[in-house]
Amino acid sequence: MRKLGITNVLFWALDKAAADILHAYDIAVYFNPSLYSSAEYEHYHSQNYIKMMFERPRFWKLIMKTGTNMLFLDIDIAVISDPMAELVGDADLEGQIDEFDLRVAKDLHAYPQMCGGAFYLKSNERSIQFLDQLGATLAGGSGGVVDDQEAINLIIHNYTAARILNRSKGKDDIEVPFGGVSSGDDDNRLTVRYIPINRFLNGHIWRRAVQTQVGKFDKSKSGTIMAFTPENLQEEFVPALIHLNGITNKEGILRRYGWWHLKDDLTCPLS
């Protein structure tokens, strides 16, 4: 992000050691010892992982109540170009598609899952209401959810709570957005937009359906060009970011493709 000249970045540290390191680099950081924290790697859906995910809506609401719009990105994301340039701006929530199947991710008539680790949320009353619903869903275990992402998808797939701007179902040659259209000024449902999979790429599809070439420069000078490989879906592209969710050797992948920006002694060349 700093290499791209993006400066309005706040890191959320989950332990004091991480906060101290970021402070040493004069990087803006938020650390709240009252929130559950862990300095260790936590496995997906382990008890401590679930505790951390439970805290996320509380942090997001803190940001929303400052009146600041938020692009939230997990730490296992390689940013290739300015992710803010990918936003349309007409929805309260714009997020990364979190599907395993490329056809589902690209199908405008599918109702895909959204990732809780790469999304943009506008600061407004609808978003705060959404976060309150999110917290209540997690606290009550509604629908059997155990983490924030499951809760997000439970809510945005509920027509009484959200409506989707760029996914629809067809009937008699008429396209009807999932959740329908606005019922007027008193419609307080969250508006949702899915970011195209070739712009915010997830790790599941990158691993299964994408070929990556390093050192083949395009006009963006990113040094990386990707291509969807399934028949009839082939397309060259350079994503704005790639989220390595579902990938185990994250550091190795970041180093291999030139997305790792720390020196071997873990100092930052951009500091």
C-alpha positions in Angstrom: 0.0 0.0 0.0 2.8 2.4 0.9 4.6 1.6 -2.4 1.5 2.6 -4.2 1.4 5.9 -2.4 -1.7 5.0 -0.3 -1.2 6.6 3.1 -4.6 6.5 4.8 -4.0 3.0 6.2 -4.7 1.8 9.7 -3.3 -1.5 10.9 -5.3 -3.4 13.5 -2.8 -5.3 15.7 -4.1 -8.4 17.5 -1.2 -8.4 20.1 1.1 -5.9 21.8 4.2 -7.1 20.1 2.8 -6.5 16.7 1.6 -3.1 17.8 5.0 -2.2 19.0 6.7 -3.2 15.8 4.3 -1.1 13.7 4.8 1.9 16.1 8.5 1.5 15.5 8.0 2.1 11.8 5.7 5.1 12.5 2.8 3.1 11.0 -0.7 4.0 12.2 -1.9 1.1 14.3 -4.9 0.3 16.5 -4.5 -2.0 19.5 -7.1 -2.5 22.1 -6.1 -4.9 24.9 -9.8 -5.3 25.9 -10.4 -7.2 22.7 -9.4 -10.8 22.5 -5.9 -11.1 21.0 -3.4 -13.8 20.1 0.2 -13.6 19.0 0.1 -17.1 17.6 -1.1 -18.6 14.3 -4.7 -19.8 14.9 -6.1 -22.6 12.8 -9.3 -22.0 10.9 -12.3 -22.5 13.2 -10.2 -23.3 16.2 -11.5 -22.0 19.5 -9.2 -19.0 19.5 -9.8 -18.3 15.9 -13.5 -18.1 16.6 -12.9 -15.7 19.5 -10.9 -13.4 17.2 -13.6 -13.4 14.6 -16.2 -12.6 17.2 -14.4 -9.3 17.9 -14.3 -8.1 14.3 -17.8 -6.5 14.2 -16.9 -4.6 17.3 -13.8 -3.1 15.7 -15.7 -2.4 12.4 -18.4 -0.5 14.3 -15.8 1.6 16.1 -14.6 2.7 12.6 -18.2 3.3 11.3 -19.1 5.5 14.3 -16.2 7.9 13.5 -18.0 8.7 10.2 -15.1 7.1 8.2 -15.7 4.7 5.3 -13.6 1.5 5.6 -11.8 -0.8 3.2 -11.0 -3.8 5.4 -8.3 -6.2 4.3 -6.9 -9.3 5.9 -3.1 -9.4 6.3 -2.7 -12.3 3.9 -3.5 -10.1 0.9 -1.1 -9.0 -1.9 -2.1 -5.6 -3.1 -1.1 -5.1 -6.7 -2.9 -1.8 -7.6 -5.1 0.6 -5.8 -8.0 -1.4 -4.5 -10.1 1.7 -4.0 -10.2 2.2 -7.8 -12.2 -1.0 -8.1 -15.2 0.3 -6.1 -18.3 1.5 -7.8 -19.5 3.5 -4.8 -23.3 2.9 -5.1 -23.6 0.2 -2.3 -23.2 0.2 1.4 -21.1 -3.0 1.2 -18.8 -4.0 -1.6 -16.9 -7.2 -1.1 -14.8 -10.0 -2.5 -16.5 -13.1 -3.8 -15.6 -16.1 -1.7 -16.4 -19.0 -4.0 -14.4 -22.1 -5.0 -16.0 -22.5 -8.4 -15.0 -19.9 -11.0 -18.2 -20.3 -12.9 -20.3 -19.5 -9.9 -18.0 -16.5 -9.1 -18.5 -15.1 -12.6 -22.2 -16.0 -13.0 -24.3 -12.8 -12.6 -27.4 -15.0 -11.9 -25.6 -16.8 -9.0 -25.9 -15.6 -5.4 -22.3 -16.1 -4.2 -20.7 -16.1 -0.8 -18.9 -12.9 0.3 -15.5 -12.8 2.1 -15.2 -11.2 5.5 -11.6 -10.4 4.9 -11.8 -8.0 1.9 -14.7 -5.6 1.7 -15.6 -1.9 1.7 -18.2 -0.6 4.1 -19.7 2.9 4.0 -20.3 4.7 7.3 -24.0 5.2 7.6 -27.0 4.1 9.6 -27.7 1.0 7.4 -24.1 -0.2 7.9 -24.3 0.3 11.7 -27.6 -1.6 11.7 -25.9 -4.4 9.7 -23.0 -4.6 12.2 -25.5 -4.8 15.1 -27.2 -7.6 13.3 -23.8 -9.2 12.8 -23.0 -9.1 16.4 -26.3 -10.4 17.5 -26.1 -13.2 15.0 -22.7 -14.3 16.3 -23.8 -13.9 20.0 -26.9 -16.0 19.4 -25.4 -18.5 17.0 -28.3 -17.9 14.6 -28.3 -20.3 11.7 -25.5 -22.3 13.2 -22.9 -19.6 12.3 -19.6 -19.6 14.3 -17.6 -16.9 12.6 -18.0 -13.4 11.2 -18.0 -14.5 7.5 -20.8 -17.0 8.0 -22.8 -14.3 9.8 -22.2 -11.8 7.0 -23.5 -14.2 4.4 -26.5 -15.2 6.5 -27.5 -11.6 6.6 -26.8 -10.5 3.0 -28.7 -13.6 1.7 -31.8 -12.5 3.7 -34.1 -10.4 1.5 -35.5 -8.6 4.6 -32.0 -7.4 5.6 -30.2 -6.8 2.3 -30.6 -6.4 -1.4 -28.0 -7.1 -4.1 -27.2 -4.5 -6.8 -25.3 -6.6 -9.3 -26.7 -10.2 -9.1 -30.2 -11.1 -10.3 -32.6 -13.9 -11.2 -34.4 -14.0 -14.5 -38.0 -14.7 -15.1 -39.8 -14.2 -18.4 -36.8 -12.2 -19.7 -37.1 -9.8 -16.7 -34.0 -9.5 -14.5 -34.9 -9.0 -10.8 -32.1 -8.3 -8.4 -31.8 -10.6 -5.4 -33.7 -8.8 -2.7 -35.6 -6.8 -5.3 -35.4 -3.0 -5.8 -35.6 -0.2 -3.3 -39.1 0.2 -1.8 -38.4 3.9 -1.2 -36.7 6.3 1.2 -37.8 4.2 4.2 -36.0 1.0 2.8 -33.3 0.6 5.4 -31.9 -2.7 4.0 -28.2 -2.9 3.4 -27.3 -2.5 -0.3 -24.6 -5.0 -1.5 -22.3 -5.2 -4.5 -20.0 -8.1 -5.3 -16.5 -7.0 -6.7 -15.7 -9.0 -9.8 -13.5 -12.0 -9.2 -10.8 -10.8 -11.6 -10.4 -7.6 -9.6 -10.5 -9.0 -6.0 -9.2 -12.5 -6.5 -9.6 -15.1 -3.8 -7.1 -17.8 -3.0 -9.5 -20.7 -3.7 -10.0 -19.8 -7.3 -6.4 -18.6 -7.8 -5.2 -22.0 -6.7 -7.7 -24.0 -8.7 -8.4 -22.0 -11.9 -5.7 -19.4 -12.5 -2.3 -19.6 -14.2 0.2 -16.9 -12.9 3.1 -15.6 -15.0 5.9 -13.7 -13.2 8.0 -11.1 -15.0 5.6 -10.7 -17.9 5.0 -7.0 -17.6 1.8 -5.3 -18.8 1.1 -1.6 -19.0 0.5 -1.5 -15.2 4.1 -2.6 -14.7 2.9 -5.0 -12.0 5.2 -7.8 -13.2 2.4 -10.4 -12.9 -0.2 -11.5 -15.4 -2.8 -14.0 -14.6 -5.2 -16.0 -16.7 -8.3 -18.1 -16.0 -7.7 -21.5 -17.3 -11.0 -23.3 -17.5 -12.3 -23.8 -21.1 -14.6 -21.1 -22.3 -13.6 -18.8 -19.3 -10.0 -18.1 -20.4 -9.1 -14.4 -19.8 -5.9 -12.6 -19.1 -6.0 -10.1 -16.3 -4.1 -8.3 -13.5 -6.1 -8.2 -10.3 -6.0 -5.3 -8.0 -5.4 -7.7 -5.1 -5.2 -11.4 -4.4 -6.4 -12.7 -1.1 -4.5 -15.9 -0.1 -7.3 -17.3 1.9 -7.3 -21.1 1.8 -3.5 -21.1 1.0 -1.2 -22.6 3.7 2.3 -21.4 2.6 1.3 -17.7 2.5 4.8 -16.2 3.0 6.3 -18.6 0.4 3.7 -17.6 -2.2 4.2 -13.9 -1.4 8.0 -14.2 -1.9 7.7 -16.3 -5.0 5.6 -13.9 -6.9 7.3 -10.7 -5.7 4.6 -9.6 -3.4 6.7 -9.8 -0.2 8.1 -6.4 0.7 10.1 -7.1 3.8 13.9 -7.7 3.9 15.2 -11.0 5.2 15.8 -9.3 8.6 12.1 -8.3 8.6 12.9 -4.6 8.3 10.8 -2.6 5.9 12.7 -1.0 2.9 9.9 1.6 2.6 10.3 2.9 6.2 
